[in-house]
Amino acid sequence: MKKSKRNYTHRSLKDWATILTAFENSGLTQEAFCQQNKLPSSTFSKWKKQLSKNTLEQPAFIELPMTEAYDTSSAFCFELNIALRNGFKLNLRLS
């Protein structure tokens, strides 16, 4: 007797983040959400725990190292460059 092959859909970290956001906005219980979206509740729980763990491990503040920049046209110059994971970049220069 052959075992039936399960339908398995590989989802990325980004996919699970999207699914969990949809769950949070759905107003449904976890059980109802999983049934409605045909998700295994054990897998859903695993990713929910994993992603909340990753969120908790990230520091609330990120230390930015200060670098001195000298400009002959002014006595003080400050330059700040921030690059976020989503590709957003902020460059600020004060003279």
N, CA, C and O atoms as a GROMACS GRO file, in nm:
protein
  380
    1MET      N    1   0.084  -0.117   0.000
    1MET     CA    2   0.000   0.000   0.000
    1MET      C    3   0.089   0.124   0.000
    1MET      O    4   0.176   0.139   0.086
    2LYS      N    5   0.067   0.211  -0.095
    2LYS     CA    6   0.145   0.335  -0.107
    2LYS      C    7   0.086   0.443  -0.018
    2LYS      O    8  -0.035   0.456  -0.002
    3LYS      N    9   0.178   0.520   0.039
    3LYS     CA   10   0.132   0.637   0.115
    3LYS      C   11   0.096   0.747   0.018
    3LYS      O   12   0.161   0.765  -0.085
    4SER      N   13  -0.007   0.821   0.052
    4SER     CA   14  -0.045   0.932  -0.037
    4SER      C   15   0.055   1.045  -0.019
    4SER      O   16   0.100   1.074   0.092
    5LYS      N   17   0.089   1.108  -0.127
    5LYS     CA   18   0.184   1.218  -0.126
    5LYS      C   19   0.112   1.344  -0.081
    5LYS      O   20   0.008   1.381  -0.135
    6ARG      N   21   0.169   1.411   0.020
    6ARG     CA   22   0.110   1.535   0.070
    6ARG      C   23   0.141   1.649  -0.026
    6ARG      O   24   0.248   1.654  -0.087
    7ASN      N   25   0.046   1.737  -0.038
    7ASN     CA   26   0.071   1.859  -0.115
    7ASN      C   27   0.146   1.954  -0.025
    7ASN      O   28   0.091   2.002   0.075
    8TYR      N   29   0.269   1.983  -0.058
    8TYR     CA   30   0.352   2.071   0.023
    8TYR      C   31   0.392   2.192  -0.058
    8TYR      O   32   0.444   2.180  -0.169
    9THR      N   33   0.366   2.309  -0.003
    9THR     CA   34   0.403   2.433  -0.069
    9THR      C   35   0.517   2.496   0.007
    9THR      O   36   0.504   2.526   0.126
   10HIS      N   37   0.629   2.515  -0.060
   10HIS     CA   38   0.743   2.581   0.004
   10HIS      C   39   0.714   2.731   0.010
   10HIS      O   40   0.680   2.793  -0.090
   11ARG      N   41   0.730   2.787   0.129
   11ARG     CA   42   0.709   2.931   0.148
   11ARG      C   43   0.837   2.992   0.204
   11ARG      O   44   0.904   2.933   0.289
   12SER      N   45   0.869   3.110   0.157
   12SER     CA   46   0.987   3.180   0.205
   12SER      C   47   0.957   3.253   0.335
   12SER      O   48   0.841   3.260   0.378
   13LEU      N   49   1.059   3.306   0.396
   13LEU     CA   50   1.044   3.387   0.517
   13LEU      C   51   0.952   3.506   0.490
   13LEU      O   52   0.868   3.540   0.573
   14LYS      N   53   0.968   3.566   0.374
   14LYS     CA   54   0.884   3.680   0.336
   14LYS      C   55   0.738   3.637   0.322
   14LYS      O   56   0.646   3.709   0.363
   15ASP      N   57   0.716   3.518   0.264
   15ASP     CA   58   0.580   3.465   0.251
   15ASP      C   59   0.515   3.448   0.388
   15ASP      O   60   0.399   3.486   0.408
   16TRP      N   61   0.590   3.391   0.483
   16TRP     CA   62   0.535   3.368   0.616
   16TRP      C   63   0.510   3.499   0.689
   16TRP      O   64   0.413   3.511   0.764
   17ALA      N   65   0.595   3.597   0.668
   17ALA     CA   66   0.572   3.728   0.730
   17ALA      C   67   0.442   3.788   0.677
   17ALA      O   68   0.365   3.847   0.754
   18THR      N   69   0.416   3.772   0.548
   18THR     CA   70   0.292   3.821   0.487
   18THR      C   71   0.171   3.746   0.542
   18THR      O   72   0.068   3.806   0.572
   19ILE      N   73   0.185   3.613   0.554
   19ILE     CA   74   0.075   3.531   0.608
   19ILE      C   75   0.044   3.572   0.752
   19ILE      O   76  -0.073   3.585   0.788
   20LEU      N   77   0.146   3.592   0.833
   20LEU     CA   78   0.124   3.629   0.972
   20LEU      C   79   0.063   3.768   0.986
   20LEU      O   80  -0.017   3.791   1.077
   21THR      N   81   0.099   3.859   0.898
   21THR     CA   82   0.037   3.991   0.898
   21THR      C   83  -0.111   3.979   0.861
   21THR      O   84  -0.196   4.045   0.920
   22ALA      N   85  -0.141   3.895   0.763
   22ALA     CA   86  -0.280   3.873   0.724
   22ALA      C   87  -0.359   3.813   0.840
   22ALA      O   88  -0.474   3.850   0.863
   23PHE      N   89  -0.297   3.720   0.913
   23PHE     CA   90  -0.362   3.660   1.029
   23PHE      C   91  -0.392   3.767   1.134
   23PHE      O   92  -0.504   3.773   1.187
   24GLU      N   93  -0.294   3.851   1.165
   24GLU     CA   94  -0.312   3.955   1.266
   24GLU      C   95  -0.424   4.052   1.228
   24GLU      O   96  -0.495   4.103   1.315
   25ASN      N   97  -0.440   4.077   1.100
   25ASN     CA   98  -0.543   4.169   1.052
   25ASN      C   99  -0.678   4.102   1.029
   25ASN      O  100  -0.777   4.170   1.005
   26SER      N  101  -0.683   3.969   1.036
   26SER     CA  102  -0.805   3.896   1.001
   26SER      C  103  -0.911   3.897   1.111
   26SER      O  104  -1.031   3.892   1.082
   27GLY      N  105  -0.869   3.904   1.235
   27GLY     CA  106  -0.964   3.895   1.345
   27GLY      C  107  -1.009   3.753   1.372
   27GLY      O  108  -1.096   3.731   1.457
   28LEU      N  109  -0.952   3.656   1.302
   28LEU     CA  110  -0.988   3.516   1.321
   28LEU      C  111  -0.900   3.452   1.427
   28LEU      O  112  -0.792   3.502   1.459
   29THR      N  113  -0.949   3.341   1.481
   29THR     CA  114  -0.862   3.262   1.568
   29THR      C  115  -0.757   3.195   1.480
   29THR      O  116  -0.774   3.186   1.358
   30GLN      N  117  -0.650   3.149   1.543
   30GLN     CA  118  -0.544   3.083   1.467
   30GLN      C  119  -0.599   2.958   1.397
   30GLN      O  120  -0.566   2.932   1.281
   31GLU      N  121  -0.681   2.883   1.467
   31GLU     CA  122  -0.740   2.761   1.410
   31GLU      C  123  -0.826   2.793   1.288
   31GLU      O  124  -0.816   2.727   1.185
   32ALA      N  125  -0.913   2.895   1.300
   32ALA     CA  126  -1.002   2.932   1.189
   32ALA      C  127  -0.920   2.985   1.070
   32ALA      O  128  -0.951   2.954   0.955
   33PHE      N  129  -0.818   3.064   1.099
   33PHE     CA  130  -0.735   3.120   0.991
   33PHE      C  131  -0.664   3.007   0.916
   33PHE      O  132  -0.660   3.007   0.793
   34CYS      N  133  -0.608   2.911   0.991
   34CYS     CA  134  -0.538   2.799   0.927
   34CYS      C  135  -0.633   2.716   0.842
   34CYS      O  136  -0.598   2.676   0.731
   35GLN      N  137  -0.754   2.690   0.892
   35GLN     CA  138  -0.852   2.613   0.815
   35GLN      C  139  -0.892   2.688   0.688
   35GLN      O  140  -0.900   2.630   0.580
   36GLN      N  141  -0.917   2.818   0.704
   36GLN     CA  142  -0.961   2.898   0.590
   36GLN      C  143  -0.853   2.906   0.482
   36GLN      O  144  -0.884   2.909   0.362
   37ASN      N  145  -0.727   2.908   0.523
   37ASN     CA  146  -0.616   2.923   0.428
   37ASN      C  147  -0.543   2.793   0.399
   37ASN      O  148  -0.437   2.792   0.336
   38LYS      N  149  -0.601   2.682   0.447
   38LYS     CA  150  -0.546   2.548   0.424
   38LYS      C  151  -0.398   2.541   0.464
   38LYS      O  152  -0.313   2.495   0.388
   39LEU      N  153  -0.371   2.588   0.587
   39LEU     CA  154  -0.236   2.586   0.642
   39LEU      C  155  -0.230   2.486   0.757
   39LEU      O  156  -0.321   2.481   0.839
   40PRO      N  157  -0.125   2.406   0.764
   40PRO     CA  158  -0.110   2.318   0.880
   40PRO      C  159  -0.088   2.403   1.006
   40PRO      O  160   0.001   2.489   1.008
   41SER      N  161  -0.167   2.380   1.108
   41SER     CA  162  -0.157   2.464   1.228
   41SER      C  163  -0.022   2.450   1.296
   41SER      O  164   0.027   2.546   1.355
   42SER      N  165   0.039   2.332   1.289
   42SER     CA  166   0.171   2.313   1.352
   42SER      C  167   0.277   2.397   1.280
   42SER      O  168   0.363   2.456   1.345
   43THR      N  169   0.271   2.402   1.148
   43THR     CA  170   0.366   2.482   1.071
   43THR      C  171   0.342   2.630   1.096
   43THR      O  172   0.437   2.707   1.110
   44PHE      N  173   0.216   2.669   1.100
   44PHE     CA  174   0.181   2.808   1.127
   44PHE      C  175   0.237   2.849   1.264
   44PHE      O  176   0.297   2.956   1.276
   45SER      N  177   0.218   2.765   1.365
   45SER     CA  178   0.267   2.794   1.500
   45SER      C  179   0.418   2.807   1.502
   45SER      O  180   0.473   2.895   1.568
   46LYS      N  181   0.485   2.718   1.430
   46LYS     CA  182   0.631   2.720   1.424
   46LYS      C  183   0.680   2.854   1.368
   46LYS      O  184   0.771   2.915   1.425
   47TRP      N  185   0.622   2.898   1.256
   47TRP     CA  186   0.665   3.022   1.194
   47TRP      C  187   0.625   3.144   1.277
   47TRP      O  188   0.698   3.243   1.282
   48LYS      N  189   0.511   3.137   1.340
   48LYS     CA  190   0.468   3.247   1.427
   48LYS      C  191   0.568   3.266   1.541
   48LYS      O  192   0.607   3.378   1.573
   49LYS      N  193   0.607   3.156   1.601
   49LYS     CA  194   0.704   3.160   1.710
   49LYS      C  195   0.841   3.208   1.659
   49LYS      O  196   0.905   3.292   1.722
   50GLN      N  197   0.883   3.154   1.546
   50GLN     CA  198   1.014   3.189   1.490
   50GLN      C  199   1.022   3.337   1.454
   50GLN      O  200   1.121   3.403   1.486
   51LEU      N  201   0.919   3.388   1.390
   51LEU     CA  202   0.923   3.529   1.348
   51LEU      C  203   0.910   3.624   1.466
   51LEU      O  204   0.970   3.731   1.466
   52SER      N  205   0.833   3.587   1.567
   52SER     CA  206   0.823   3.673   1.685
   52SER      C  207   0.954   3.669   1.763
   52SER      O  208   0.993   3.768   1.823
   53LYS      N  209   1.022   3.555   1.762
   53LYS     CA  210   1.153   3.542   1.826
   53LYS      C  211   1.254   3.632   1.757
   53LYS      O  212   1.332   3.701   1.823
   54ASN      N  213   1.254   3.633   1.623
   54ASN     CA  214   1.345   3.719   1.548
   54ASN      C  215   1.318   3.865   1.577
   54ASN      O  216   1.412   3.945   1.588
   55THR      N  217   1.191   3.902   1.590
   55THR     CA  218   1.154   4.040   1.619
   55THR      C  219   1.205   4.080   1.757
   55THR      O  220   1.254   4.192   1.775
   56LEU      N  221   1.192   3.990   1.855
   56LEU     CA  222   1.236   4.020   1.990
   56LEU      C  223   1.388   4.030   2.000
   56LEU      O  224   1.439   4.105   2.084
   57GLU      N  225   1.460   3.957   1.916
   57GLU     CA  226   1.605   3.958   1.923
   57GLU      C  227   1.665   4.083   1.861
   57GLU      O  228   1.780   4.117   1.890
   58GLN      N  229   1.591   4.152   1.776
   58GLN     CA  230   1.643   4.271   1.712
   58GLN      C  231   1.646   4.386   1.812
   58GLN      O  232   1.548   4.409   1.883
   59PRO      N  233   1.757   4.458   1.818
   59PRO     CA  234   1.765   4.569   1.913
   59PRO      C  235   1.670   4.682   1.872
   59PRO      O  236   1.644   4.704   1.754
   60ALA      N  237   1.620   4.752   1.973
   60ALA     CA  238   1.531   4.863   1.946
   60ALA      C  239   1.608   4.980   1.884
   60ALA      O  240   1.555   5.055   1.803
   61PHE      N  241   1.734   4.992   1.922
   61PHE     CA  242   1.818   5.098   1.868
   61PHE      C  243   1.943   5.036   1.807
   61PHE      O  244   1.998   4.938   1.859
   62ILE      N  245   1.986   5.092   1.700
   62ILE     CA  246   2.109   5.047   1.636
   62ILE      C  247   2.211   5.158   1.651
   62ILE      O  248   2.187   5.272   1.612
   63GLU      N  249   2.325   5.123   1.708
   63GLU     CA  250   2.429   5.222   1.730
   63GLU      C  251   2.491   5.259   1.595
   63GLU      O  252   2.530   5.172   1.517
   64LEU      N  253   2.499   5.387   1.569
   64LEU     CA  254   2.561   5.437   1.447
   64LEU      C  255   2.696   5.497   1.482
   64LEU      O  256   2.704   5.588   1.564
   65PRO      N  257   2.802   5.446   1.423
   65PRO     CA  258   2.934   5.501   1.455
   65PRO      C  259   2.950   5.642   1.401
   65PRO      O  260   2.904   5.674   1.291
   66MET      N  261   3.013   5.725   1.480
   66MET     CA  262   3.040   5.863   1.439
   66MET      C  263   3.172   5.866   1.363
   66MET      O  264   3.272   5.808   1.406
   67THR      N  265   3.169   5.932   1.251
   67THR     CA  266   3.294   5.953   1.178
   67THR      C  267   3.310   6.103   1.160
   67THR      O  268   3.213   6.174   1.133
   68GLU      N  269   3.430   6.148   1.175
   68GLU     CA  270   3.456   6.291   1.158
   68GLU      C  271   3.482   6.320   1.011
   68GLU      O  272   3.555   6.248   0.944
   69ALA      N  273   3.422   6.425   0.964
   69ALA     CA  274   3.444   6.469   0.828
   69ALA      C  275   3.488   6.614   0.834
   69ALA      O  276   3.426   6.696   0.901
   70TYR      N  277   3.592   6.644   0.765
   70TYR     CA  278   3.644   6.780   0.767
   70TYR      C  279   3.620   6.846   0.632
   70TYR      O  280   3.650   6.790   0.527
   71ASP      N  281   3.566   6.963   0.639
   71ASP     CA  282   3.539   7.042   0.520
   71ASP      C  283   3.606   7.176   0.541
   71ASP      O  284   3.583   7.243   0.642
   72THR      N  285   3.688   7.215   0.447
   72THR     CA  286   3.763   7.340   0.464
   72THR      C  287   3.674   7.462   0.458
   72THR      O  288   3.716   7.569   0.503
   73SER      N  289   3.552   7.451   0.405
   73SER     CA  290   3.464   7.567   0.394
   73SER      C  291   3.385   7.594   0.521
   73SER      O  292   3.326   7.702   0.533
   74SER      N  293   3.381   7.501   0.617
   74SER     CA  294   3.309   7.525   0.742
   74SER      C  295   3.385   7.461   0.858
   74SER      O  296   3.468   7.372   0.839
   75ALA      N  297   3.355   7.509   0.977
   75ALA     CA  298   3.424   7.459   1.095
   75ALA      C  299   3.368   7.323   1.137
   75ALA      O  300   3.439   7.243   1.198
   76PHE      N  301   3.242   7.295   1.105
   76PHE     CA  302   3.179   7.170   1.147
   76PHE      C  303   3.102   7.108   1.031
   76PHE      O  304   3.032   7.176   0.957
   77CYS      N  305   3.118   6.978   1.016
   77CYS     CA  306   3.045   6.905   0.912
   77CYS      C  307   3.002   6.771   0.970
   77CYS      O  308   3.082   6.701   1.032
   78PHE      N  309   2.878   6.736   0.950
   78PHE     CA  310   2.825   6.609   0.998
   78PHE      C  311   2.756   6.539   0.882
   78PHE      O  312   2.674   6.600   0.812
   79GLU      N  313   2.788   6.413   0.862
   79GLU     CA  314   2.727   6.336   0.754
   79GLU      C  315   2.671   6.207   0.812
   79GLU      O  316   2.740   6.136   0.884
   80LEU      N  317   2.545   6.178   0.779
   80LEU     CA  318   2.478   6.057   0.827
   80LEU      C  319   2.420   5.983   0.706
   80LEU      O  320   2.346   6.040   0.627
   81ASN      N  321   2.456   5.855   0.694
   81ASN     CA  322   2.405   5.770   0.588
   81ASN      C  323   2.340   5.648   0.652
   81ASN      O  324   2.405   5.576   0.728
   82ILE      N  325   2.213   5.625   0.620
   82ILE     CA  326   2.140   5.510   0.675
   82ILE      C  327   2.087   5.428   0.559
   82ILE      O  328   2.022   5.480   0.468
   83ALA      N  329   2.115   5.298   0.563
   83ALA     CA  330   2.061   5.205   0.463
   83ALA      C  331   1.981   5.098   0.535
   83ALA      O  332   2.034   5.027   0.621
   84LEU      N  333   1.853   5.086   0.501
   84LEU     CA  334   1.767   4.987   0.563
   84LEU      C  335   1.758   4.862   0.477
   84LEU      O  336   1.792   4.865   0.358
   85ARG      N  337   1.713   4.753   0.537
   85ARG     CA  338   1.705   4.625   0.466
   85ARG      C  339   1.616   4.629   0.344
   85ARG      O  340   1.641   4.558   0.246
   86ASN      N  341   1.512   4.712   0.347
   86ASN     CA  342   1.418   4.716   0.235
   86ASN      C  343   1.468   4.800   0.118
   86ASN      O  344   1.395   4.821   0.021
   87GLY      N  345   1.593   4.848   0.127
   87GLY     CA  346   1.652   4.925   0.017
   87GLY      C  347   1.640   5.075   0.034
   87GLY      O  348   1.698   5.150  -0.044
   88PHE      N  349   1.566   5.120   0.134
   88PHE     CA  350   1.552   5.263   0.160
   88PHE      C  351   1.684   5.319   0.211
   88PHE      O  352   1.747   5.260   0.298
   89LYS      N  353   1.727   5.433   0.157
   89LYS     CA  354   1.851   5.497   0.199
   89LYS      C  355   1.824   5.643   0.236
   89LYS      O  356   1.749   5.712   0.168
   90LEU      N  357   1.887   5.686   0.343
   90LEU     CA  358   1.876   5.826   0.388
   90LEU      C  359   2.018   5.879   0.401
   90LEU      O  360   2.100   5.823   0.474
   91ASN      N  361   2.046   5.986   0.332
   91ASN     CA  362   2.176   6.053   0.340
   91ASN      C  363   2.151   6.195   0.386
   91ASN      O  364   2.074   6.268   0.325
   92LEU      N  365   2.217   6.235   0.496
   92LEU     CA  366   2.199   6.365   0.556
   92LEU      C  367   2.335   6.427   0.579
   92LEU      O  368   2.423   6.365   0.638
   93ARG      N  369   2.353   6.548   0.533
   93ARG     CA  370   2.479   6.618   0.553
   93ARG      C  371   2.451   6.757   0.608
   93ARG      O  372   2.377   6.835   0.549
   94LEU      N  373   2.510   6.784   0.722
   94LEU     CA  374   2.496   6.915   0.786
   94LEU      C  375   2.632   6.982   0.788
   94LEU      O  376   2.732   6.922   0.828
   95SER      N  377   2.636   7.108   0.745
   95SER     CA  378   2.762   7.181   0.747
   95SER      C  379   2.744   7.308   0.828
   95SER      O  380   2.838   7.385   0.844
   0.00000   0.00000   0.00000
